[in-house]
């Protein structure tokens, strides 16, 4: 998932960000608004870590988002009616 997608889906992803970084406040999340650079800065402030550590945390989060998106696509594909799946397999 790229950061344009994160910005476009920020309202839905706020909860995931909050779960991952519990020290971030609602005000922080409003300021971040799906922007990677803002997220990095807020992580550094809230957790007192260096930029490199914040970068690693964000990369880990990006990987989790990618895994989540892949699972969602698989799940959505499995929801197709049985006859659509059969014709798609042909």
Biopython code that builds the backbone (N, CA, C, O; Angstrom):
import numpy as np
from Bio.PDB.StructureBuilder import StructureBuilder

atoms = [
    (1, "UNK", "N", (0.859, -1.168, 0.000)),
    (1, "UNK", "CA", (0.000, 0.000, 0.000)),
    (1, "UNK", "C", (0.908, 1.235, 0.000)),
    (1, "UNK", "O", (1.808, 1.355, 0.831)),
    (2, "UNK", "N", (0.662, 2.134, -0.929)),
    (2, "UNK", "CA", (1.491, 3.336, -0.966)),
    (2, "UNK", "C", (0.850, 4.451, -0.133)),
    (2, "UNK", "O", (-0.292, 4.332, 0.309)),
    (3, "UNK", "N", (1.585, 5.508, 0.068)),
    (3, "UNK", "CA", (1.116, 6.559, 0.970)),
    (3, "UNK", "C", (0.015, 7.416, 0.374)),
    (3, "UNK", "O", (-0.695, 8.089, 1.121)),
    (4, "UNK", "N", (-0.157, 7.419, -0.936)),
    (4, "UNK", "CA", (-1.334, 8.067, -1.526)),
    (4, "UNK", "C", (-2.587, 7.305, -1.102)),
    (4, "UNK", "O", (-3.616, 7.909, -0.799)),
    (5, "UNK", "N", (-2.495, 5.976, -1.082)),
    (5, "UNK", "CA", (-3.614, 5.155, -0.635)),
    (5, "UNK", "C", (-3.864, 5.347, 0.859)),
    (5, "UNK", "O", (-5.012, 5.384, 1.302)),
    (6, "UNK", "N", (-2.790, 5.468, 1.628)),
    (6, "UNK", "CA", (-2.938, 5.695, 3.068)),
    (6, "UNK", "C", (-3.680, 7.006, 3.298)),
    (6, "UNK", "O", (-4.616, 7.062, 4.096)),
    (7, "UNK", "N", (-3.261, 8.068, 2.597)),
    (7, "UNK", "CA", (-3.943, 9.357, 2.751)),
    (7, "UNK", "C", (-5.412, 9.245, 2.367)),
    (7, "UNK", "O", (-6.281, 9.778, 3.057)),
    (8, "UNK", "N", (-5.689, 8.557, 1.271)),
    (8, "UNK", "CA", (-7.065, 8.420, 0.808)),
    (8, "UNK", "C", (-7.943, 7.604, 1.738)),
    (8, "UNK", "O", (-9.164, 7.764, 1.740)),
    (9, "UNK", "N", (-7.341, 6.742, 2.521)),
    (9, "UNK", "CA", (-8.085, 5.874, 3.448)),
    (9, "UNK", "C", (-7.764, 6.188, 4.903)),
    (9, "UNK", "O", (-7.917, 5.333, 5.775)),
    (10, "UNK", "N", (-7.323, 7.402, 5.166)),
    (10, "UNK", "CA", (-6.829, 7.745, 6.491)),
    (10, "UNK", "C", (-7.856, 7.501, 7.588)),
    (10, "UNK", "O", (-7.507, 6.998, 8.657)),
    (11, "UNK", "N", (-9.099, 7.844, 7.345)),
    (11, "UNK", "CA", (-10.114, 7.674, 8.389)),
    (11, "UNK", "C", (-10.184, 6.208, 8.818)),
    (11, "UNK", "O", (-10.294, 5.912, 10.007)),
    (12, "UNK", "N", (-10.119, 5.292, 7.849)),
    (12, "UNK", "CA", (-10.173, 3.869, 8.175)),
    (12, "UNK", "C", (-8.874, 3.380, 8.806)),
    (12, "UNK", "O", (-8.896, 2.468, 9.633)),
    (13, "UNK", "N", (-7.748, 3.970, 8.428)),
    (13, "UNK", "CA", (-6.449, 3.486, 8.909)),
    (13, "UNK", "C", (-6.010, 4.112, 10.230)),
    (13, "UNK", "O", (-5.076, 3.622, 10.864)),
    (14, "UNK", "N", (-6.665, 5.177, 10.646)),
    (14, "UNK", "CA", (-6.312, 5.823, 11.921)),
    (14, "UNK", "C", (-6.275, 4.819, 13.070)),
    (14, "UNK", "O", (-5.371, 4.843, 13.904)),
    (15, "UNK", "N", (-7.259, 3.949, 13.097)),
    (15, "UNK", "CA", (-7.330, 2.964, 14.172)),
    (15, "UNK", "C", (-6.139, 2.020, 14.174)),
    (15, "UNK", "O", (-5.614, 1.673, 15.232)),
    (16, "UNK", "N", (-5.717, 1.607, 12.988)),
    (16, "UNK", "CA", (-4.541, 0.733, 12.889)),
    (16, "UNK", "C", (-3.294, 1.464, 13.378)),
    (16, "UNK", "O", (-2.461, 0.884, 14.074)),
    (17, "UNK", "N", (-3.169, 2.743, 13.010)),
    (17, "UNK", "CA", (-2.021, 3.542, 13.463)),
    (17, "UNK", "C", (-2.070, 3.680, 14.976)),
    (17, "UNK", "O", (-1.044, 3.555, 15.645)),
    (18, "UNK", "N", (-3.248, 3.935, 15.517)),
    (18, "UNK", "CA", (-3.408, 4.097, 16.967)),
    (18, "UNK", "C", (-3.075, 2.801, 17.699)),
    (18, "UNK", "O", (-2.465, 2.832, 18.768)),
    (19, "UNK", "N", (-3.475, 1.652, 17.126)),
    (19, "UNK", "CA", (-3.131, 0.358, 17.730)),
    (19, "UNK", "C", (-1.620, 0.159, 17.750)),
    (19, "UNK", "O", (-1.062, -0.341, 18.727)),
    (20, "UNK", "N", (-0.970, 0.552, 16.671)),
    (20, "UNK", "CA", (0.471, 0.337, 16.534)),
    (20, "UNK", "C", (1.279, 1.294, 17.407)),
    (20, "UNK", "O", (2.277, 0.899, 18.011)),
    (21, "UNK", "N", (0.848, 2.546, 17.472)),
    (21, "UNK", "CA", (1.544, 3.576, 18.260)),
    (21, "UNK", "C", (0.550, 4.197, 19.234)),
    (21, "UNK", "O", (-0.023, 5.252, 18.962)),
    (22, "UNK", "N", (0.353, 3.544, 20.351)),
    (22, "UNK", "CA", (-0.645, 3.958, 21.329)),
    (22, "UNK", "C", (-0.408, 5.308, 21.975)),
    (22, "UNK", "O", (-1.337, 5.896, 22.527)),
    (23, "UNK", "N", (0.812, 5.811, 21.919)),
    (23, "UNK", "CA", (1.094, 7.115, 22.517)),
    (23, "UNK", "C", (0.653, 8.281, 21.636)),
    (23, "UNK", "O", (0.616, 9.421, 22.098)),
    (24, "UNK", "N", (0.326, 8.016, 20.397)),
    (24, "UNK", "CA", (-0.120, 9.094, 19.518)),
    (24, "UNK", "C", (-1.539, 9.499, 19.907)),
    (24, "UNK", "O", (-2.409, 8.653, 20.111)),
    (25, "UNK", "N", (-1.750, 10.796, 20.003)),
    (25, "UNK", "CA", (-3.051, 11.327, 20.408)),
    (25, "UNK", "C", (-3.946, 11.536, 19.188)),
    (25, "UNK", "O", (-3.500, 11.438, 18.045)),
    (26, "UNK", "N", (-5.214, 11.825, 19.457)),
    (26, "UNK", "CA", (-6.125, 12.164, 18.361)),
    (26, "UNK", "C", (-5.631, 13.406, 17.626)),
    (26, "UNK", "O", (-5.739, 13.488, 16.403)),
    (27, "UNK", "N", (-5.089, 14.374, 18.367)),
    (27, "UNK", "CA", (-4.526, 15.566, 17.722)),
    (27, "UNK", "C", (-3.361, 15.185, 16.813)),
    (27, "UNK", "O", (-3.244, 15.705, 15.703)),
    (28, "UNK", "N", (-2.499, 14.279, 17.279)),
    (28, "UNK", "CA", (-1.393, 13.802, 16.441)),
    (28, "UNK", "C", (-1.932, 13.190, 15.151)),
    (28, "UNK", "O", (-1.442, 13.480, 14.060)),
    (29, "UNK", "N", (-2.943, 12.344, 15.292)),
    (29, "UNK", "CA", (-3.501, 11.664, 14.125)),
    (29, "UNK", "C", (-4.138, 12.651, 13.157)),
    (29, "UNK", "O", (-4.071, 12.466, 11.942)),
    (30, "UNK", "N", (-4.761, 13.707, 13.698)),
    (30, "UNK", "CA", (-5.317, 14.755, 12.834)),
    (30, "UNK", "C", (-4.213, 15.455, 12.053)),
    (30, "UNK", "O", (-4.374, 15.746, 10.868)),
    (31, "UNK", "N", (-3.104, 15.721, 12.710)),
    (31, "UNK", "CA", (-1.977, 16.402, 12.061)),
    (31, "UNK", "C", (-1.314, 15.483, 11.033)),
    (31, "UNK", "O", (-0.948, 15.926, 9.944)),
    (32, "UNK", "N", (-1.164, 14.218, 11.378)),
    (32, "UNK", "CA", (-0.522, 13.256, 10.472)),
    (32, "UNK", "C", (-1.321, 13.137, 9.175)),
    (32, "UNK", "O", (-0.762, 13.233, 8.083)),
    (33, "UNK", "N", (-2.607, 12.931, 9.300)),
    (33, "UNK", "CA", (-3.536, 12.891, 8.157)),
    (33, "UNK", "C", (-3.011, 12.050, 6.988)),
    (33, "UNK", "O", (-3.190, 12.413, 5.826)),
    (34, "UNK", "N", (-2.365, 10.928, 7.304)),
    (34, "UNK", "CA", (-1.904, 10.022, 6.261)),
    (34, "UNK", "C", (-0.588, 10.393, 5.614)),
    (34, "UNK", "O", (-0.206, 9.800, 4.605)),
    (35, "UNK", "N", (0.115, 11.364, 6.177)),
    (35, "UNK", "CA", (1.401, 11.790, 5.597)),
    (35, "UNK", "C", (2.546, 11.121, 6.342)),
    (35, "UNK", "O", (2.672, 11.240, 7.561)),
    (36, "UNK", "N", (3.361, 10.428, 5.597)),
    (36, "UNK", "CA", (4.457, 9.638, 6.162)),
    (36, "UNK", "C", (5.428, 10.502, 6.955)),
    (36, "UNK", "O", (5.826, 10.128, 8.058)),
    (37, "UNK", "N", (5.815, 11.652, 6.410)),
    (37, "UNK", "CA", (6.776, 12.517, 7.094)),
    (37, "UNK", "C", (6.235, 13.003, 8.433)),
    (37, "UNK", "O", (6.982, 13.099, 9.406)),
    (38, "UNK", "N", (4.946, 13.309, 8.487)),
    (38, "UNK", "CA", (4.335, 13.728, 9.750)),
    (38, "UNK", "C", (4.300, 12.570, 10.745)),
    (38, "UNK", "O", (4.535, 12.763, 11.938)),
    (39, "UNK", "N", (4.009, 11.376, 10.255)),
    (39, "UNK", "CA", (4.001, 10.198, 11.124)),
    (39, "UNK", "C", (5.376, 9.977, 11.732)),
    (39, "UNK", "O", (5.498, 9.723, 12.931)),
    (40, "UNK", "N", (6.412, 10.073, 10.905)),
    (40, "UNK", "CA", (7.781, 9.898, 11.409)),
    (40, "UNK", "C", (8.089, 10.897, 12.520)),
    (40, "UNK", "O", (8.610, 10.524, 13.572)),
    (41, "UNK", "N", (7.770, 12.152, 12.285)),
    (41, "UNK", "CA", (8.048, 13.183, 13.285)),
    (41, "UNK", "C", (7.295, 12.960, 14.583)),
    (41, "UNK", "O", (7.851, 13.131, 15.667)),
    (42, "UNK", "N", (6.029, 12.580, 14.474)),
    (42, "UNK", "CA", (5.216, 12.356, 15.679)),
    (42, "UNK", "C", (5.695, 11.130, 16.453)),
    (42, "UNK", "O", (5.652, 11.121, 17.683)),
    (43, "UNK", "N", (6.147, 10.101, 15.748)),
    (43, "UNK", "CA", (6.704, 8.923, 16.429)),
    (43, "UNK", "C", (7.958, 9.328, 17.190)),
    (43, "UNK", "O", (8.134, 8.953, 18.349)),
    (44, "UNK", "N", (8.827, 10.093, 16.541)),
    (44, "UNK", "CA", (10.057, 10.540, 17.200)),
    (44, "UNK", "C", (9.731, 11.323, 18.468)),
    (44, "UNK", "O", (10.352, 11.107, 19.509)),
    (45, "UNK", "N", (8.764, 12.227, 18.385)),
    (45, "UNK", "CA", (8.398, 13.038, 19.554)),
    (45, "UNK", "C", (7.775, 12.192, 20.655)),
    (45, "UNK", "O", (8.157, 12.301, 21.820)),
    (46, "UNK", "N", (6.816, 11.350, 20.285)),
    (46, "UNK", "CA", (6.070, 10.585, 21.287)),
    (46, "UNK", "C", (6.917, 9.515, 21.963)),
    (46, "UNK", "O", (6.722, 9.216, 23.141)),
    (47, "UNK", "N", (7.860, 8.937, 21.218)),
    (47, "UNK", "CA", (8.638, 7.818, 21.743)),
    (47, "UNK", "C", (10.090, 8.166, 22.026)),
    (47, "UNK", "O", (10.840, 7.331, 22.534)),
    (48, "UNK", "N", (10.498, 9.395, 21.700)),
    (48, "UNK", "CA", (11.872, 9.815, 21.975)),
    (48, "UNK", "C", (12.908, 8.980, 21.254)),
    (48, "UNK", "O", (13.970, 8.688, 21.805)),
    (49, "UNK", "N", (12.607, 8.594, 20.030)),
    (49, "UNK", "CA", (13.542, 7.753, 19.282)),
    (49, "UNK", "C", (14.169, 8.540, 18.135)),
    (49, "UNK", "O", (13.680, 9.598, 17.740)),
    (50, "UNK", "N", (15.254, 7.999, 17.618)),
    (50, "UNK", "CA", (15.953, 8.613, 16.488)),
    (50, "UNK", "C", (15.152, 8.382, 15.208)),
    (50, "UNK", "O", (14.290, 7.506, 15.143)),
    (51, "UNK", "N", (15.454, 9.179, 14.208)),
    (51, "UNK", "CA", (14.750, 9.071, 12.927)),
    (51, "UNK", "C", (14.884, 7.665, 12.334)),
    (51, "UNK", "O", (13.925, 7.137, 11.771)),
    (52, "UNK", "N", (16.056, 7.064, 12.457)),
    (52, "UNK", "CA", (16.266, 5.730, 11.900)),
    (52, "UNK", "C", (15.330, 4.709, 12.539)),
    (52, "UNK", "O", (14.777, 3.847, 11.855)),
    (53, "UNK", "N", (15.158, 4.814, 13.855)),
    (53, "UNK", "CA", (14.252, 3.897, 14.557)),
    (53, "UNK", "C", (12.809, 4.135, 14.109)),
    (53, "UNK", "O", (12.065, 3.181, 13.881)),
    (54, "UNK", "N", (12.419, 5.391, 13.984)),
    (54, "UNK", "CA", (11.067, 5.707, 13.513)),
    (54, "UNK", "C", (10.860, 5.171, 12.097)),
    (54, "UNK", "O", (9.799, 4.632, 11.783)),
    (55, "UNK", "N", (11.875, 5.322, 11.246)),
    (55, "UNK", "CA", (11.800, 4.798, 9.873)),
    (55, "UNK", "C", (11.569, 3.293, 9.883)),
    (55, "UNK", "O", (10.740, 2.786, 9.127)),
    (56, "UNK", "N", (12.298, 2.575, 10.735)),
    (56, "UNK", "CA", (12.148, 1.122, 10.806)),
    (56, "UNK", "C", (10.744, 0.752, 11.279)),
    (56, "UNK", "O", (10.132, -0.175, 10.750)),
    (57, "UNK", "N", (10.241, 1.471, 12.268)),
    (57, "UNK", "CA", (8.890, 1.197, 12.754)),
    (57, "UNK", "C", (7.856, 1.411, 11.655)),
    (57, "UNK", "O", (6.919, 0.626, 11.512)),
    (58, "UNK", "N", (8.033, 2.480, 10.881)),
    (58, "UNK", "CA", (7.086, 2.768, 9.799)),
    (58, "UNK", "C", (7.198, 1.714, 8.700)),
    (58, "UNK", "O", (6.181, 1.299, 8.143)),
    (59, "UNK", "N", (8.407, 1.278, 8.382)),
    (59, "UNK", "CA", (8.564, 0.203, 7.389)),
    (59, "UNK", "C", (7.862, -1.078, 7.855)),
    (59, "UNK", "O", (7.209, -1.757, 7.062)),
    (60, "UNK", "N", (8.002, -1.401, 9.137)),
    (60, "UNK", "CA", (7.314, -2.576, 9.685)),
    (60, "UNK", "C", (5.799, -2.420, 9.554)),
    (60, "UNK", "O", (5.097, -3.366, 9.197)),
    (61, "UNK", "N", (5.308, -1.224, 9.846)),
    (61, "UNK", "CA", (3.881, -0.935, 9.729)),
    (61, "UNK", "C", (3.422, -1.051, 8.272)),
    (61, "UNK", "O", (2.356, -1.601, 7.996)),
    (62, "UNK", "N", (4.226, -0.535, 7.349)),
    (62, "UNK", "CA", (3.902, -0.639, 5.922)),
    (62, "UNK", "C", (3.781, -2.099, 5.504)),
    (62, "UNK", "O", (2.882, -2.460, 4.744)),
    (63, "UNK", "N", (4.684, -2.936, 6.001)),
    (63, "UNK", "CA", (4.622, -4.371, 5.690)),
    (63, "UNK", "C", (3.341, -4.992, 6.226)),
    (63, "UNK", "O", (2.728, -5.826, 5.559)),
    (64, "UNK", "N", (2.932, -4.590, 7.429)),
    (64, "UNK", "CA", (1.683, -5.104, 7.997)),
    (64, "UNK", "C", (0.490, -4.657, 7.161)),
    (64, "UNK", "O", (-0.439, -5.433, 6.935)),
    (65, "UNK", "N", (0.513, -3.402, 6.702)),
    (65, "UNK", "CA", (-0.570, -2.914, 5.850)),
    (65, "UNK", "C", (-0.637, -3.701, 4.546)),
    (65, "UNK", "O", (-1.719, -4.053, 4.077)),
    (66, "UNK", "N", (0.530, -3.973, 3.966)),
    (66, "UNK", "CA", (0.567, -4.756, 2.729)),
    (66, "UNK", "C", (-0.005, -6.150, 2.953)),
    (66, "UNK", "O", (-0.772, -6.648, 2.129)),
    (67, "UNK", "N", (0.368, -6.783, 4.072)),
    (67, "UNK", "CA", (-0.161, -8.112, 4.397)),
    (67, "UNK", "C", (-1.673, -8.056, 4.591)),
    (67, "UNK", "O", (-2.401, -8.924, 4.107)),
    (68, "UNK", "N", (-2.140, -7.029, 5.302)),
    (68, "UNK", "CA", (-3.568, -6.859, 5.553)),
    (68, "UNK", "C", (-4.321, -6.671, 4.234)),
    (68, "UNK", "O", (-5.376, -7.271, 4.029)),
    (69, "UNK", "N", (-3.775, -5.835, 3.340)),
    (69, "UNK", "CA", (-4.424, -5.580, 2.051)),
    (69, "UNK", "C", (-4.480, -6.857, 1.214)),
    (69, "UNK", "O", (-5.485, -7.124, 0.555)),
    (70, "UNK", "N", (-3.411, -7.639, 1.237)),
    (70, "UNK", "CA", (-3.388, -8.894, 0.478)),
    (70, "UNK", "C", (-4.436, -9.868, 1.014)),
    (70, "UNK", "O", (-5.130, -10.525, 0.238)),
    (71, "UNK", "N", (-4.549, -9.960, 2.326)),
    (71, "UNK", "CA", (-5.548, -10.849, 2.922)),
    (71, "UNK", "C", (-6.955, -10.375, 2.582)),
    (71, "UNK", "O", (-7.841, -11.189, 2.321)),
    (72, "UNK", "N", (-7.162, -9.060, 2.583)),
    (72, "UNK", "CA", (-8.480, -8.517, 2.249)),
    (72, "UNK", "C", (-8.845, -8.831, 0.800)),
    (72, "UNK", "O", (-9.990, -9.173, 0.506)),
    (73, "UNK", "N", (-7.868, -8.715, -0.108)),
    (73, "UNK", "CA", (-8.129, -9.047, -1.515)),
    (73, "UNK", "C", (-8.470, -10.528, -1.665)),
    (73, "UNK", "O", (-9.378, -10.883, -2.417)),
    (74, "UNK", "N", (-7.749, -11.386, -0.957)),
    (74, "UNK", "CA", (-8.021, -12.823, -1.011)),
    (74, "UNK", "C", (-9.411, -13.113, -0.474)),
    (74, "UNK", "O", (-10.167, -13.884, -1.065)),
    (75, "UNK", "N", (-9.744, -12.493, 0.645)),
    (75, "UNK", "CA", (-11.055, -12.686, 1.253)),
    (75, "UNK", "C", (-12.152, -12.223, 0.301)),
    (75, "UNK", "O", (-13.155, -12.914, 0.124)),
    (76, "UNK", "N", (-11.964, -11.063, -0.308)),
    (76, "UNK", "CA", (-12.962, -10.538, -1.244)),
    (76, "UNK", "C", (-13.121, -11.472, -2.439)),
    (76, "UNK", "O", (-14.232, -11.678, -2.926)),
    (77, "UNK", "N", (-12.018, -12.033, -2.907)),
    (77, "UNK", "CA", (-12.090, -12.982, -4.016)),
    (77, "UNK", "C", (-12.854, -14.233, -3.650)),
    (77, "UNK", "O", (-13.536, -14.824, -4.488)),
    (78, "UNK", "N", (-12.740, -14.635, -2.397)),
    (78, "UNK", "CA", (-13.450, -15.830, -1.934)),
    (78, "UNK", "C", (-14.935, -15.578, -1.731)),
    (78, "UNK", "O", (-15.708, -16.527, -1.599)),
    (79, "UNK", "N", (-15.344, -14.318, -1.705)),
    (79, "UNK", "CA", (-16.752, -13.992, -1.513)),
    (79, "UNK", "C", (-17.553, -14.014, -2.809)),
    (79, "UNK", "O", (-18.780, -13.918, -2.780)),
    (80, "UNK", "N", (-16.871, -14.141, -3.945)),
    (80, "UNK", "CA", (-17.586, -14.196, -5.221)),
    (80, "UNK", "C", (-18.535, -15.386, -5.207)),
    (80, "UNK", "O", (-18.219, -16.434, -4.645)),
    (81, "UNK", "N", (-19.686, -15.219, -5.821)),
    (81, "UNK", "CA", (-20.589, -16.375, -5.922)),
    (81, "UNK", "C", (-19.891, -17.534, -6.627)),
    (81, "UNK", "O", (-19.022, -17.331, -7.475)),
    (82, "UNK", "N", (-20.281, -18.733, -6.265)),
    (82, "UNK", "CA", (-19.620, -19.942, -6.763)),
    (82, "UNK", "C", (-19.580, -19.981, -8.289)),
    (82, "UNK", "O", (-18.564, -20.381, -8.857)),
    (83, "UNK", "N", (-20.653, -19.578, -8.968)),
    (83, "UNK", "CA", (-20.667, -19.646, -10.427)),
    (83, "UNK", "C", (-19.700, -18.646, -11.050)),
    (83, "UNK", "O", (-19.170, -18.915, -12.128)),
    (84, "UNK", "N", (-19.448, -17.499, -10.412)),
    (84, "UNK", "CA", (-18.470, -16.543, -10.929)),
    (84, "UNK", "C", (-17.056, -17.090, -10.781)),
    (84, "UNK", "O", (-16.223, -16.904, -11.668)),
    (85, "UNK", "N", (-16.779, -17.763, -9.671)),
    (85, "UNK", "CA", (-15.454, -18.353, -9.473)),
    (85, "UNK", "C", (-15.199, -19.432, -10.511)),
    (85, "UNK", "O", (-14.091, -19.535, -11.039)),
    (86, "UNK", "N", (-16.201, -20.228, -10.807)),
    (86, "UNK", "CA", (-16.042, -21.310, -11.780)),
    (86, "UNK", "C", (-15.781, -20.750, -13.169)),
    (86, "UNK", "O", (-14.924, -21.265, -13.886)),
    (87, "UNK", "N", (-16.500, -19.706, -13.562)),
    (87, "UNK", "CA", (-16.282, -19.145, -14.897)),
    (87, "UNK", "C", (-14.955, -18.412, -14.972)),
    (87, "UNK", "O", (-14.349, -18.363, -16.042)),
    (88, "UNK", "N", (-14.481, -17.840, -13.871)),
    (88, "UNK", "CA", (-13.184, -17.158, -13.856)),
    (88, "UNK", "C", (-12.045, -18.162, -13.973)),
    (88, "UNK", "O", (-10.980, -17.829, -14.493)),
    (89, "UNK", "N", (-12.254, -19.378, -13.501)),
    (89, "UNK", "CA", (-11.212, -20.401, -13.538)),
    (89, "UNK", "C", (-11.049, -20.997, -14.936)),
    (89, "UNK", "O", (-10.033, -21.625, -15.233)),
    (90, "UNK", "N", (-12.036, -20.802, -15.778)),
    (90, "UNK", "CA", (-11.982, -21.397, -17.128)),
    (90, "UNK", "C", (-11.044, -20.693, -18.016)),
    (90, "UNK", "O", (-10.889, -21.074, -19.177)),
]
sb = StructureBuilder()
sb.init_structure("model")
sb.init_model(0)
sb.init_chain("A")
sb.init_seg("    ")
for serial, (resi, resn, name, xyz) in enumerate(atoms, 1):
    if name == "N":
        sb.init_residue(resn, " ", resi, " ")
    sb.init_atom(name, np.array(xyz, "f"), 0.0, 1.0, " ", f" {name:<3s}", serial, name[0])
structure = sb.get_structure()
